[in-house]
Amino acid sequence: MTCDKYMIRQISLFSENKPGRLAAMAKACLDENINILAFSIAEADGFGVIRALVDKPDAAFEKLSSLGFNVAFTNVIAAEMRDVPGGLYEIATDLGEAGINIEYSYAFSGKNKAVLILRVDHVEEAVRQLLKNNVSLLVSSTIQ
């Protein structure tokens, strides 16, 4: 089984943690008509990492790099989870019992479902494990 169709290219921006940086990133995406579908921000020692799923990752990479942002791609997976108490527990337990480490994640909840974005140490194993346990994964072509 090929797992490539479930690998989603996330952009990561490394930047000084100061006022206006998120706005600059969002403005660059606006200027290029790039839709930001989900994002998270983490900080450490005066620097931040903005991780985002966008509908045009190549265009976002090009535009943000041209503005001086340090940008990289990372493969993540997007698992649909039950939007009820215990939904996260089910997926985290499933991966943990399979020996797959979640390096980081973020989630969003809509009207009908919640989606957990996962960066794991063994992507293909994680995809196989989640599919085996009937977890729906978003196909990258539906996002990008």
CYANA upper distance limits for C-alpha pairs under 8 A (distance plus 0.5 A):
  3 CYS  CA      7 MET  CA      7.45
  3 CYS  CA    124 GLU  CA      6.37
  3 CYS  CA    127 VAL  CA      7.07
  3 CYS  CA    128 ARG  CA      8.19
  5 LYS  CA    139 VAL  CA      6.15
  5 LYS  CA    140 SER  CA      6.22
  5 LYS  CA    141 SER  CA      7.88
  6 TYR  CA     77 ILE  CA      6.60
  6 TYR  CA     78 ALA  CA      8.15
  6 TYR  CA    127 VAL  CA      7.93
  6 TYR  CA    137 LEU  CA      7.22
  6 TYR  CA    138 LEU  CA      6.91
  6 TYR  CA    139 VAL  CA      5.32
  6 TYR  CA    140 SER  CA      5.89
  7 MET  CA     75 ASN  CA      6.12
  7 MET  CA     76 VAL  CA      6.22
  7 MET  CA     77 ILE  CA      5.93
  7 MET  CA    139 VAL  CA      8.06
  7 MET  CA    140 SER  CA      6.54
  8 ILE  CA     75 ASN  CA      5.89
  8 ILE  CA     76 VAL  CA      5.74
  8 ILE  CA     77 ILE  CA      6.38
  8 ILE  CA     78 ALA  CA      8.13
  8 ILE  CA    139 VAL  CA      8.34
  8 ILE  CA    140 SER  CA      5.56
  8 ILE  CA    143 ILE  CA      8.37
  8 ILE  CA    144 GLN  CA      8.24
  9 ARG  CA     53 LEU  CA      7.80
  9 ARG  CA     57 PRO  CA      7.47
  9 ARG  CA     73 PHE  CA      6.47
  9 ARG  CA     74 THR  CA      6.16
  9 ARG  CA     75 ASN  CA      5.35
  9 ARG  CA     76 VAL  CA      7.00
 10 GLN  CA     51 ARG  CA      7.20
 10 GLN  CA     52 ALA  CA      6.19
 10 GLN  CA     53 LEU  CA      5.57
 10 GLN  CA     54 VAL  CA      7.89
 10 GLN  CA     57 PRO  CA      7.86
 10 GLN  CA     73 PHE  CA      6.06
 10 GLN  CA     74 THR  CA      5.69
 10 GLN  CA     75 ASN  CA      6.57
 10 GLN  CA     76 VAL  CA      7.07
 11 ILE  CA     51 ARG  CA      6.26
 11 ILE  CA     52 ALA  CA      5.91
 11 ILE  CA     53 LEU  CA      7.05
 11 ILE  CA     54 VAL  CA      8.28
 11 ILE  CA     57 PRO  CA      7.33
 11 ILE  CA     60 ALA  CA      8.46
 11 ILE  CA     61 PHE  CA      7.65
 11 ILE  CA     71 VAL  CA      7.15
 11 ILE  CA     72 ALA  CA      6.23
 11 ILE  CA     73 PHE  CA      5.27
 11 ILE  CA     74 THR  CA      6.94
 12 SER  CA     49 VAL  CA      6.94
 12 SER  CA     50 ILE  CA      6.07
 12 SER  CA     51 ARG  CA      4.94
 12 SER  CA     52 ALA  CA      6.99
 12 SER  CA     71 VAL  CA      6.05
 12 SER  CA     72 ALA  CA      5.74
 12 SER  CA     73 PHE  CA      6.71
 12 SER  CA     74 THR  CA      7.73
 13 LEU  CA     48 GLY  CA      8.46
 13 LEU  CA     49 VAL  CA      5.98
 13 LEU  CA     50 ILE  CA      5.57
 13 LEU  CA     51 ARG  CA      6.99
 13 LEU  CA     69 PHE  CA      6.86
 13 LEU  CA     70 ASN  CA      6.12
 13 LEU  CA     71 VAL  CA      5.11
 13 LEU  CA     72 ALA  CA      7.19
 14 PHE  CA     47 PHE  CA      7.62
 14 PHE  CA     48 GLY  CA      6.35
 14 PHE  CA     49 VAL  CA      5.25
 14 PHE  CA     50 ILE  CA      7.18
 14 PHE  CA     69 PHE  CA      7.29
 14 PHE  CA     70 ASN  CA      5.85
 14 PHE  CA     71 VAL  CA      7.06
 15 SER  CA     21 ARG  CA      7.97
 15 SER  CA     47 PHE  CA      6.15
 15 SER  CA     48 GLY  CA      5.85
 15 SER  CA     49 VAL  CA      6.98
 15 SER  CA     69 PHE  CA      7.20
 15 SER  CA     70 ASN  CA      7.50
 16 GLU  CA     21 ARG  CA      8.17
 16 GLU  CA     46 GLY  CA      6.60
 16 GLU  CA     47 PHE  CA      4.89
 16 GLU  CA     48 GLY  CA      6.44
 17 ASN  CA     21 ARG  CA      7.78
 17 ASN  CA     43 GLU  CA      7.57
 17 ASN  CA     46 GLY  CA      5.69
 17 ASN  CA     47 PHE  CA      5.13
 17 ASN  CA     48 GLY  CA      5.59
 18 LYS  CA     46 GLY  CA      8.38
 20 GLY  CA     24 ALA  CA      6.56
 21 ARG  CA     25 MET  CA      6.83
 22 LEU  CA     26 ALA  CA      6.63
 22 LEU  CA     50 ILE  CA      8.44
 23 ALA  CA     27 LYS  CA      6.45
 24 ALA  CA     28 ALA  CA      6.66
 25 MET  CA     29 CYS  CA      6.92
 25 MET  CA     64 LEU  CA      7.52
 26 ALA  CA     30 LEU  CA      6.66
 27 LYS  CA     31 ASP  CA      6.57
 28 ALA  CA     32 GLU  CA      6.98
 28 ALA  CA     60 ALA  CA      8.47
 28 ALA  CA     63 LYS  CA      7.26
 28 ALA  CA     64 LEU  CA      7.23
 29 CYS  CA     33 ASN  CA      6.50
 29 CYS  CA     34 ILE  CA      5.29
 29 CYS  CA     35 ASN  CA      7.42
 29 CYS  CA     36 ILE  CA      8.08
 29 CYS  CA     60 ALA  CA      7.02
 29 CYS  CA     63 LYS  CA      8.35
 30 LEU  CA     34 ILE  CA      6.46
 30 LEU  CA     35 ASN  CA      8.02
 32 GLU  CA     59 ALA  CA      8.02
 32 GLU  CA     60 ALA  CA      8.26
 32 GLU  CA     63 LYS  CA      8.25
 34 ILE  CA     54 VAL  CA      7.14
 34 ILE  CA     55 ASP  CA      6.75
 34 ILE  CA     56 LYS  CA      6.46
 34 ILE  CA     59 ALA  CA      8.25
 34 ILE  CA     60 ALA  CA      7.47
 35 ASN  CA     54 VAL  CA      6.06
 35 ASN  CA     55 ASP  CA      6.07
 35 ASN  CA     56 LYS  CA      7.98
 36 ILE  CA     52 ALA  CA      7.27
 36 ILE  CA     53 LEU  CA      6.57
 36 ILE  CA     54 VAL  CA      5.03
 36 ILE  CA     55 ASP  CA      7.31
 37 LEU  CA     52 ALA  CA      7.84
 37 LEU  CA     53 LEU  CA      5.92
 37 LEU  CA     54 VAL  CA      5.90
 37 LEU  CA     55 ASP  CA      7.59
 38 ALA  CA     52 ALA  CA      6.10
 38 ALA  CA     53 LEU  CA      5.74
 38 ALA  CA     54 VAL  CA      7.79
 38 ALA  CA    108 PHE  CA      7.92
 39 PHE  CA     50 ILE  CA      7.40
 39 PHE  CA     51 ARG  CA      5.85
 39 PHE  CA     52 ALA  CA      4.59
 39 PHE  CA     53 LEU  CA      6.80
 39 PHE  CA    106 TYR  CA      8.39
 40 SER  CA     50 ILE  CA      6.30
 40 SER  CA     51 ARG  CA      5.80
 40 SER  CA     52 ALA  CA      7.07
 40 SER  CA    106 TYR  CA      7.28
 41 ILE  CA     48 GLY  CA      7.21
 41 ILE  CA     49 VAL  CA      6.12
 41 ILE  CA     50 ILE  CA      5.06
 41 ILE  CA     51 ARG  CA      6.87
 42 ALA  CA     48 GLY  CA      6.05
 42 ALA  CA     49 VAL  CA      5.75
 42 ALA  CA     50 ILE  CA      7.18
 43 GLU  CA     47 PHE  CA      6.14
 43 GLU  CA     48 GLY  CA      4.68
 43 GLU  CA     49 VAL  CA      6.76
 44 ALA  CA     48 GLY  CA      6.85
 53 LEU  CA     57 PRO  CA      8.19
 54 VAL  CA     60 ALA  CA      8.14
 54 VAL  CA    143 ILE  CA      7.94
 54 VAL  CA    144 GLN  CA      7.43
 55 ASP  CA    143 ILE  CA      6.23
 55 ASP  CA    144 GLN  CA      5.00
 56 LYS  CA     60 ALA  CA      6.69
 56 LYS  CA    144 GLN  CA      6.40
 57 PRO  CA     61 PHE  CA      6.52
 57 PRO  CA    144 GLN  CA      7.60
 58 ASP  CA     62 GLU  CA      6.72
 59 ALA  CA     63 LYS  CA      6.59
 60 ALA  CA     64 LEU  CA      6.38
 61 PHE  CA     65 SER  CA      6.38
 61 PHE  CA     71 VAL  CA      6.90
 61 PHE  CA     72 ALA  CA      8.10
 62 GLU  CA     66 SER  CA      6.65
 63 LYS  CA     67 LEU  CA      7.03
 64 LEU  CA     68 GLY  CA      7.17
 64 LEU  CA     69 PHE  CA      6.01
 64 LEU  CA     70 ASN  CA      8.39
 64 LEU  CA     71 VAL  CA      7.56
 65 SER  CA     69 PHE  CA      5.53
 65 SER  CA     70 ASN  CA      6.77
 65 SER  CA     71 VAL  CA      6.67
 75 ASN  CA    119 ARG  CA      7.69
 76 VAL  CA    117 ILE  CA      7.12
 76 VAL  CA    118 LEU  CA      6.03
 76 VAL  CA    119 ARG  CA      5.43
 76 VAL  CA    120 VAL  CA      7.93
 76 VAL  CA    123 VAL  CA      8.09
 77 ILE  CA    117 ILE  CA      6.29
 77 ILE  CA    118 LEU  CA      5.86
 77 ILE  CA    119 ARG  CA      7.32
 77 ILE  CA    123 VAL  CA      8.12
 77 ILE  CA    127 VAL  CA      8.17
 77 ILE  CA    137 LEU  CA      7.77
 77 ILE  CA    138 LEU  CA      8.05
 78 ALA  CA    115 VAL  CA      6.75
 78 ALA  CA    116 LEU  CA      6.07
 78 ALA  CA    117 ILE  CA      5.01
 78 ALA  CA    118 LEU  CA      6.78
 78 ALA  CA    137 LEU  CA      6.15
 78 ALA  CA    138 LEU  CA      5.98
 79 ALA  CA    115 VAL  CA      6.07
 79 ALA  CA    116 LEU  CA      5.70
 79 ALA  CA    117 ILE  CA      7.00
 79 ALA  CA    118 LEU  CA      8.16
 79 ALA  CA    135 VAL  CA      7.22
 79 ALA  CA    136 SER  CA      6.48
 79 ALA  CA    137 LEU  CA      4.98
 79 ALA  CA    138 LEU  CA      6.84
 80 GLU  CA    113 LYS  CA      7.30
 80 GLU  CA    114 ALA  CA      6.35
 80 GLU  CA    115 VAL  CA      5.02
 80 GLU  CA    116 LEU  CA      6.80
 80 GLU  CA    135 VAL  CA      7.11
 80 GLU  CA    136 SER  CA      5.91
 80 GLU  CA    137 LEU  CA      6.41
 80 GLU  CA    138 LEU  CA      7.72
 81 MET  CA     87 GLY  CA      6.01
 81 MET  CA     88 LEU  CA      7.25
 81 MET  CA     91 ILE  CA      7.90
 81 MET  CA    113 LYS  CA      7.32
 81 MET  CA    114 ALA  CA      5.97
 81 MET  CA    115 VAL  CA      6.35
 81 MET  CA    116 LEU  CA      7.28
 81 MET  CA    135 VAL  CA      7.73
 81 MET  CA    136 SER  CA      8.30
 82 ARG  CA     86 GLY  CA      8.35
 82 ARG  CA     87 GLY  CA      5.20
 82 ARG  CA     88 LEU  CA      8.24
 82 ARG  CA    113 LYS  CA      6.93
 82 ARG  CA    114 ALA  CA      6.91
 83 ASP  CA     87 GLY  CA      6.51
 83 ASP  CA    109 SER  CA      7.71
 83 ASP  CA    112 ASN  CA      8.35
 83 ASP  CA    113 LYS  CA      6.13
 83 ASP  CA    114 ALA  CA      5.80
 86 GLY  CA     90 GLU  CA      6.73
 87 GLY  CA     91 ILE  CA      7.41
 88 LEU  CA     92 ALA  CA      6.57
 89 TYR  CA     93 THR  CA      6.33
 90 GLU  CA     94 ASP  CA      6.59
 91 ILE  CA     95 LEU  CA      6.77
 91 ILE  CA    130 LEU  CA      8.13
 92 ALA  CA     96 GLY  CA      6.47
 92 ALA  CA    102 ILE  CA      8.49
 93 THR  CA     97 GLU  CA      6.42
 94 ASP  CA     98 ALA  CA      6.96
 94 ASP  CA    129 GLN  CA      8.02
 94 ASP  CA    130 LEU  CA      7.82
 94 ASP  CA    133 ASN  CA      8.50
 95 LEU  CA     99 GLY  CA      6.92
 95 LEU  CA    100 ILE  CA      5.65
 95 LEU  CA    101 ASN  CA      7.63
 95 LEU  CA    102 ILE  CA      8.37
 95 LEU  CA    126 ALA  CA      7.13
 95 LEU  CA    129 GLN  CA      7.64
 95 LEU  CA    130 LEU  CA      8.08
 96 GLY  CA    100 ILE  CA      5.95
 96 GLY  CA    101 ASN  CA      6.99
 98 ALA  CA    129 GLN  CA      7.89
100 ILE  CA    120 VAL  CA      7.30
100 ILE  CA    121 ASP  CA      7.01
100 ILE  CA    122 HIS  CA      6.83
100 ILE  CA    125 GLU  CA      8.15
100 ILE  CA    126 ALA  CA      7.17
101 ASN  CA    120 VAL  CA      6.11
101 ASN  CA    121 ASP  CA      6.18
101 ASN  CA    122 HIS  CA      8.14
102 ILE  CA    118 LEU  CA      7.21
102 ILE  CA    119 ARG  CA      6.54
102 ILE  CA    120 VAL  CA      5.01
102 ILE  CA    121 ASP  CA      7.26
103 GLU  CA    118 LEU  CA      8.22
103 GLU  CA    119 ARG  CA      6.04
103 GLU  CA    120 VAL  CA      5.78
103 GLU  CA    121 ASP  CA      7.23
104 TYR  CA    118 LEU  CA      6.80
104 TYR  CA    119 ARG  CA      5.95
104 TYR  CA    120 VAL  CA      7.76
105 SER  CA    116 LEU  CA      7.35
105 SER  CA    117 ILE  CA      5.82
105 SER  CA    118 LEU  CA      5.07
105 SER  CA    119 ARG  CA      6.56
106 TYR  CA    116 LEU  CA      6.48
106 TYR  CA    117 ILE  CA      5.83
106 TYR  CA    118 LEU  CA      7.49
107 ALA  CA    114 ALA  CA      7.61
107 ALA  CA    115 VAL  CA      6.04
107 ALA  CA    116 LEU  CA      4.83
107 ALA  CA    117 ILE  CA      6.23
108 PHE  CA    114 ALA  CA      6.20
108 PHE  CA    115 VAL  CA      6.02
108 PHE  CA    116 LEU  CA      7.24
109 SER  CA    113 LYS  CA      6.54
109 SER  CA    114 ALA  CA      4.52
109 SER  CA    115 VAL  CA      6.78
110 GLY  CA    114 ALA  CA      6.37
119 ARG  CA    123 VAL  CA      8.23
120 VAL  CA    126 ALA  CA      7.88
122 HIS  CA    126 ALA  CA      6.63
123 VAL  CA    127 VAL  CA      6.70
124 GLU  CA    128 ARG  CA      6.75
125 GLU  CA    129 GLN  CA      6.52
126 ALA  CA    130 LEU  CA      6.55
127 VAL  CA    131 LEU  CA      6.59
127 VAL  CA    137 LEU  CA      8.45
128 ARG  CA    132 LYS  CA      6.47
129 GLN  CA    133 ASN  CA      6.90
130 LEU  CA    134 ASN  CA      6.90
130 LEU  CA    135 VAL  CA      5.65
130 LEU  CA    136 SER  CA      8.15
130 LEU  CA    137 LEU  CA      8.47
131 LEU  CA    135 VAL  CA      5.77
131 LEU  CA    136 SER  CA      7.16
131 LEU  CA    137 LEU  CA      7.99
138 LEU  CA    142 THR  CA      7.54
138 LEU  CA    143 ILE  CA      8.49
139 VAL  CA    143 ILE  CA      7.86
140 SER  CA    144 GLN  CA      6.49
